[in-house]
Structure formats: structure tokens, C-alpha cells
């Protein structure tokens, strides 16, 4: 299964009806991702985790998510075991797949 972290904008600022807005966004994502197989949406505070079948084209999933009202931004995510060695191995694999000698990246942190 491939995963996407979905962050919503103004929906998080609502008051007592916030759960209603989150449920509506969940439903809209469920409908938009229909036909891609194995879809699931899990809600967390301030973001949602969306899963679709591994065979679903990532570009199509991203195109459909981009068209949903209420989504501020989304990013592909990777599920790994909660162990430092597994996290390190996944990060190195992604870096090797994504970076070439001509590319660069930066890490900016704040305390």
C-alpha cells in the first residue's frame, strides 16, 4: 500500500462543527479515490493518512487529491517499523532513489 499525508487548512480552525468538516473531507477523499483499489483514510488531529493500492499510479492519486476542496497540501509517506535501523535504511534508500550527483537538498531546523 502507498500512503499520503494530507493536511487540511481552514477546517482545523472551526469550532464545535470541526468533526463534521473532517468527516466531509474524509468522504470526499474516499469518493475521489474510488477505482484505485484498497483505499483507506485515517483521521488524526490536524492531518489524515490516506492509503491506496500499491498498483495505483502515484500521479493519478496526486491529481485527484489536488482537486479536493479543503486540502492545504499533501505529501507521499512511507510506512516503516518504529526502529532507528529501519528508519535509517528507508531514508538511505529514498535518498539513493531520488538524488543524483547533480541534485542537492537542504535541511533547515529550528529548536
Z-matrix of the N, CA and C atoms (Angstrom, degrees):
N
C 1 1.451
C 2 1.521 1 108.19
N 3 1.325 2 116.17 1 139.25
C 4 1.464 3 120.11 2 174.70
C 5 1.528 4 108.60 3 -104.05
N 6 1.337 5 115.30 4 146.06
C 7 1.455 6 121.04 5 -172.35
C 8 1.522 7 111.63 6 -121.90
N 9 1.354 8 114.34 7 153.63
C 10 1.456 9 122.61 8 175.13
C 11 1.525 10 107.86 9 -136.67
N 12 1.333 11 116.16 10 134.69
C 13 1.462 12 121.23 11 171.78
C 14 1.514 13 107.14 12 -89.73
N 15 1.314 14 116.69 13 125.93
C 16 1.459 15 122.25 14 -177.25
C 17 1.523 16 108.24 15 -115.96
N 18 1.321 17 115.93 16 123.22
C 19 1.462 18 121.58 17 177.57
C 20 1.521 19 108.35 18 -109.03
N 21 1.307 20 115.18 19 134.43
C 22 1.457 21 119.25 20 178.99
C 23 1.516 22 109.37 21 -108.13
N 24 1.318 23 115.73 22 154.73
C 25 1.456 24 121.26 23 -173.48
C 26 1.512 25 113.46 24 -91.85
N 27 1.307 26 115.67 25 -102.51
C 28 1.461 27 123.05 26 -172.46
C 29 1.525 28 113.43 27 -61.08
N 30 1.305 29 117.93 28 -21.07
C 31 1.466 30 119.88 29 -179.43
C 32 1.519 31 111.43 30 -58.50
N 33 1.316 32 116.57 31 -34.42
C 34 1.454 33 121.17 32 -178.02
C 35 1.513 34 113.97 33 -70.85
N 36 1.329 35 117.68 34 -13.31
C 37 1.460 36 120.99 35 -177.90
C 38 1.521 37 112.94 36 -91.73
N 39 1.304 38 117.17 37 -10.16
C 40 1.456 39 120.58 38 -176.37
C 41 1.525 40 110.19 39 -69.15
N 42 1.309 41 115.01 40 161.83
C 43 1.456 42 119.99 41 -176.61
C 44 1.510 43 113.49 42 -89.71
N 45 1.323 44 115.64 43 -116.79
C 46 1.456 45 121.05 44 -175.01
C 47 1.527 46 113.16 45 -67.06
N 48 1.333 47 117.19 46 -20.60
C 49 1.460 48 119.32 47 -179.58
C 50 1.534 49 112.86 48 -94.31
N 51 1.304 50 117.02 49 10.88
C 52 1.467 51 120.96 50 178.38
C 53 1.533 52 112.55 51 -55.63
N 54 1.338 53 118.83 52 -45.73
C 55 1.474 54 118.33 53 178.30
C 56 1.528 55 112.89 54 -58.12
N 57 1.338 56 116.97 55 -34.60
C 58 1.466 57 119.83 56 178.37
C 59 1.524 58 110.73 57 -64.37
N 60 1.334 59 117.24 58 -42.35
C 61 1.463 60 121.04 59 178.59
C 62 1.528 61 110.78 60 -66.00
N 63 1.319 62 116.68 61 -40.34
C 64 1.466 63 119.92 62 178.91
C 65 1.526 64 111.16 63 -65.13
N 66 1.328 65 116.55 64 -40.78
C 67 1.466 66 119.94 65 177.61
C 68 1.524 67 110.86 66 -63.50
N 69 1.327 68 116.93 67 -39.69
C 70 1.463 69 120.63 68 179.14
C 71 1.526 70 110.26 69 -65.09
N 72 1.325 71 117.26 70 -42.95
C 73 1.462 72 120.31 71 178.09
C 74 1.527 73 110.49 72 -63.79
N 75 1.322 74 117.18 73 -41.34
C 76 1.465 75 120.87 74 176.71
C 77 1.524 76 110.32 75 -59.10
N 78 1.320 77 116.61 76 -45.90
C 79 1.466 78 120.89 77 178.59
C 80 1.529 79 111.05 78 -61.77
N 81 1.329 80 117.08 79 -44.46
C 82 1.466 81 120.62 80 -179.63
C 83 1.526 82 111.41 81 -61.78
N 84 1.330 83 117.58 82 -39.50
C 85 1.464 84 119.99 83 177.26
C 86 1.521 85 110.10 84 -67.24
N 87 1.325 86 116.44 85 -41.03
C 88 1.466 87 121.19 86 179.80
C 89 1.535 88 109.95 87 -58.20
N 90 1.335 89 116.26 88 -45.63
C 91 1.464 90 121.10 89 -179.56
C 92 1.528 91 110.58 90 -68.16
N 93 1.323 92 117.57 91 -44.01
C 94 1.465 93 121.25 92 -177.06
C 95 1.523 94 112.22 93 -63.85
N 96 1.308 95 117.62 94 -32.04
C 97 1.466 96 121.13 95 -177.37
C 98 1.527 97 112.63 96 -92.67
N 99 1.324 98 116.53 97 7.51
C 100 1.461 99 120.61 98 178.76
C 101 1.528 100 110.28 99 -59.97
N 102 1.307 101 115.84 100 138.95
C 103 1.456 102 120.74 101 178.47
C 104 1.516 103 114.17 102 93.00
N 105 1.333 104 117.68 103 -7.09
C 106 1.466 105 120.48 104 179.63
C 107 1.522 106 111.62 105 -93.92
N 108 1.311 107 117.25 106 -9.31
C 109 1.458 108 121.63 107 175.02
C 110 1.517 109 114.17 108 82.28
N 111 1.331 110 114.94 109 138.35
C 112 1.456 111 121.63 110 171.82
C 113 1.502 112 116.30 111 59.66
N 114 1.309 113 118.57 112 28.80
C 115 1.467 114 119.71 113 -175.61
C 116 1.520 115 111.23 114 -75.79
N 117 1.335 116 114.77 115 145.14
C 118 1.457 117 121.00 116 172.15
C 119 1.517 118 108.27 117 -151.95
N 120 1.320 119 115.37 118 148.46
C 121 1.463 120 122.21 119 -179.13
C 122 1.517 121 107.36 120 -130.74
N 123 1.329 122 116.32 121 126.02
C 124 1.463 123 121.42 122 178.50
C 125 1.523 124 108.10 123 -120.67
N 126 1.326 125 116.22 124 129.04
C 127 1.462 126 120.80 125 -177.60
C 128 1.518 127 111.15 126 -92.93
N 129 1.328 128 114.50 127 139.18
C 130 1.454 129 123.23 128 172.08
C 131 1.522 130 106.92 129 -129.16
N 132 1.318 131 117.66 130 174.78
C 133 1.460 132 120.58 131 179.62
C 134 1.534 133 109.71 132 -73.03
N 135 1.315 134 117.00 133 109.38
C 136 1.461 135 121.82 134 176.01
C 137 1.514 136 115.42 135 92.93
N 138 1.322 137 118.01 136 -9.65
C 139 1.467 138 120.01 137 178.28
C 140 1.524 139 109.64 138 -157.47
N 141 1.321 140 115.10 139 170.52
C 142 1.458 141 121.24 140 177.66
C 143 1.516 142 109.05 141 -132.93
N 144 1.308 143 115.37 142 151.64
C 145 1.458 144 121.95 143 176.10
C 146 1.521 145 107.22 144 -109.55
N 147 1.330 146 115.98 145 121.01
C 148 1.456 147 122.24 146 -177.94
C 149 1.518 148 108.29 147 -110.94
N 150 1.306 149 116.27 148 131.17
C 151 1.458 150 121.31 149 176.95
C 152 1.517 151 110.48 150 -120.68
N 153 1.319 152 116.59 151 137.40
C 154 1.467 153 122.38 152 175.41
C 155 1.520 154 108.19 153 -133.09
N 156 1.308 155 115.65 154 165.82
C 157 1.459 156 120.90 155 -178.66
C 158 1.524 157 110.59 156 -58.62
N 159 1.315 158 115.82 157 144.95
C 160 1.469 159 121.87 158 179.42
C 161 1.525 160 111.12 159 -58.39
N 162 1.333 161 116.80 160 -31.05
C 163 1.465 162 121.13 161 -177.85
C 164 1.527 163 113.06 162 -76.17
N 165 1.326 164 117.97 163 -13.78
C 166 1.468 165 120.81 164 -179.44
C 167 1.526 166 109.78 165 -68.03
N 168 1.333 167 117.73 166 132.89
C 169 1.466 168 119.95 167 178.86
C 170 1.535 169 110.93 168 -64.61
N 171 1.317 170 117.15 169 125.83
C 172 1.474 171 121.44 170 -178.37
C 173 1.518 172 111.80 171 -57.77
N 174 1.332 173 116.94 172 -39.71
C 175 1.465 174 120.40 173 -179.35
C 176 1.524 175 110.91 174 -62.18
N 177 1.318 176 117.45 175 -37.01
C 178 1.466 177 120.99 176 179.22
C 179 1.521 178 110.66 177 -70.72
N 180 1.317 179 117.65 178 -40.89
C 181 1.469 180 121.00 179 176.82
C 182 1.525 181 109.22 180 -60.88
N 183 1.328 182 117.27 181 -46.34
C 184 1.465 183 121.22 182 -179.51
C 185 1.524 184 111.16 183 -63.78
N 186 1.335 185 117.54 184 -39.43
C 187 1.468 186 121.06 185 178.92
C 188 1.527 187 110.16 186 -62.53
N 189 1.312 188 116.44 187 -42.71
C 190 1.465 189 120.18 188 -179.25
C 191 1.525 190 111.86 189 -69.60
N 192 1.318 191 117.73 190 -41.45
C 193 1.468 192 120.21 191 178.30
C 194 1.527 193 111.11 192 -64.49
N 195 1.325 194 117.03 193 -37.74
C 196 1.468 195 120.96 194 -178.55
C 197 1.525 196 112.03 195 -64.55
N 198 1.323 197 117.66 196 -22.39
C 199 1.459 198 121.38 197 -177.00
C 200 1.529 199 113.10 198 -89.63
N 201 1.321 200 118.15 199 -1.69
C 202 1.466 201 121.21 200 -175.82
C 203 1.524 202 110.04 201 -90.28
N 204 1.327 203 115.28 202 123.57
C 205 1.460 204 121.22 203 178.49
C 206 1.526 205 109.86 204 -65.06
N 207 1.320 206 116.95 205 135.56
C 208 1.461 207 122.08 206 177.04
C 209 1.513 208 114.01 207 104.92
N 210 1.338 209 117.49 208 -16.13
C 211 1.460 210 120.22 209 178.20
C 212 1.522 211 108.41 210 -85.14
N 213 1.328 212 116.70 211 122.05
C 214 1.465 213 121.09 212 178.60
C 215 1.523 214 110.07 213 -78.45
N 216 1.324 215 116.70 214 -47.56
C 217 1.463 216 121.81 215 176.19
C 218 1.519 217 109.07 216 -164.55
N 219 1.310 218 115.26 217 163.68
C 220 1.459 219 120.80 218 178.10
C 221 1.518 220 108.52 219 -145.74
N 222 1.318 221 115.55 220 161.00
C 223 1.463 222 121.18 221 -179.14
C 224 1.520 223 109.24 222 -148.91
N 225 1.324 224 116.73 223 145.95
C 226 1.464 225 118.71 224 174.57
C 227 1.524 226 110.07 225 -63.69
N 228 1.314 227 116.07 226 147.65
C 229 1.464 228 121.42 227 -178.91
C 230 1.522 229 109.03 228 -132.25
N 231 1.301 230 115.03 229 160.96
C 232 1.453 231 121.35 230 -179.07
C 233 1.519 232 108.49 231 -129.48
N 234 1.314 233 116.87 232 133.77
C 235 1.460 234 120.91 233 177.78
C 236 1.523 235 108.85 234 -94.67
N 237 1.327 236 115.70 235 123.99
C 238 1.465 237 121.30 236 177.56
C 239 1.524 238 108.58 237 -134.22
N 240 1.306 239 115.45 238 163.11
C 241 1.461 240 120.46 239 177.28
C 242 1.530 241 109.29 240 -65.25
N 243 1.333 242 118.18 241 146.39
C 244 1.464 243 120.99 242 -178.77
C 245 1.529 244 112.36 243 -78.29
N 246 1.311 245 115.91 244 56.13
C 247 1.462 246 122.43 245 178.49
C 248 1.519 247 108.07 246 -130.85
N 249 1.314 248 116.63 247 141.50
C 250 1.457 249 121.17 248 -176.33
C 251 1.524 250 112.34 249 -56.97
N 252 1.308 251 118.15 250 -41.09
C 253 1.467 252 121.01 251 -179.20
C 254 1.526 253 111.27 252 -63.11
N 255 1.323 254 117.36 253 -41.36
C 256 1.465 255 120.95 254 179.38
C 257 1.523 256 111.19 255 -68.38
N 258 1.324 257 116.81 256 -39.62
C 259 1.464 258 121.10 257 178.27
C 260 1.521 259 109.93 258 -65.16
N 261 1.315 260 117.02 259 -44.89
C 262 1.462 261 121.97 260 178.90
C 263 1.535 262 110.35 261 -60.37
N 264 1.325 263 117.51 262 -46.27
C 265 1.468 264 121.44 263 -179.09
C 266 1.527 265 111.18 264 -62.44
N 267 1.327 266 117.18 265 -42.33
C 268 1.464 267 120.77 266 179.25
C 269 1.526 268 111.22 267 -66.06
N 270 1.332 269 117.02 268 -41.69
C 271 1.465 270 120.63 269 179.13
C 272 1.525 271 111.08 270 -64.06
N 273 1.313 272 117.50 271 -42.94
C 274 1.467 273 120.56 272 178.35
C 275 1.526 274 111.36 273 -64.65
N 276 1.324 275 117.04 274 -40.43
C 277 1.463 276 120.28 275 179.03
C 278 1.523 277 110.84 276 -63.49
N 279 1.336 278 116.91 277 -44.55
C 280 1.462 279 120.41 278 178.61
C 281 1.522 280 111.41 279 -64.18
N 282 1.325 281 117.28 280 -40.16
C 283 1.464 282 120.66 281 178.96
C 284 1.522 283 110.68 282 -64.02
N 285 1.315 284 117.19 283 -43.29
C 286 1.470 285 120.28 284 179.14
C 287 1.523 286 111.53 285 -63.87
N 288 1.326 287 117.21 286 -36.80
C 289 1.461 288 121.29 287 179.64
C 290 1.524 289 112.05 288 -72.50
N 291 1.321 290 117.42 289 -32.92
C 292 1.461 291 121.61 290 -171.44
C 293 1.517 292 114.58 291 -96.20
N 294 1.321 293 118.24 292 -33.22
C 295 1.457 294 121.24 293 -172.45
C 296 1.522 295 111.51 294 -99.99
N 297 1.320 296 114.27 295 143.30
C 298 1.463 297 121.04 296 172.82
C 299 1.519 298 107.54 297 -122.77
N 300 1.317 299 117.03 298 -179.16
C 301 1.465 300 120.65 299 179.70
C 302 1.526 301 111.27 300 -65.00
N 303 1.326 302 117.01 301 -24.46
C 304 1.470 303 120.76 302 -177.36
C 305 1.531 304 113.25 303 -89.31
N 306 1.317 305 118.10 304 -10.81
C 307 1.460 306 119.92 305 -177.63
C 308 1.524 307 110.91 306 -100.29
N 309 1.302 308 114.57 307 161.55
C 310 1.459 309 120.15 308 176.70
C 311 1.528 310 108.34 309 -143.62
N 312 1.306 311 115.66 310 167.98
C 313 1.453 312 120.93 311 175.78
C 314 1.513 313 108.28 312 -150.58
N 315 1.314 314 115.14 313 164.81
C 316 1.460 315 120.28 314 179.98
C 317 1.523 316 109.05 315 -133.26
N 318 1.299 317 115.51 316 152.34
C 319 1.454 318 122.40 317 174.46
C 320 1.516 319 106.83 318 -121.94
N 321 1.324 320 116.21 319 119.94
C 322 1.461 321 121.07 320 178.80
C 323 1.516 322 107.45 321 -114.95
N 324 1.310 323 116.32 322 126.28
C 325 1.458 324 120.41 323 -177.74
C 326 1.520 325 110.63 324 -124.55
N 327 1.319 326 114.60 325 158.43
C 328 1.462 327 122.02 326 173.36
C 329 1.508 328 107.49 327 -136.69
N 330 1.306 329 115.86 328 146.30
C 331 1.465 330 119.74 329 176.90
C 332 1.492 331 110.02 330 -86.10
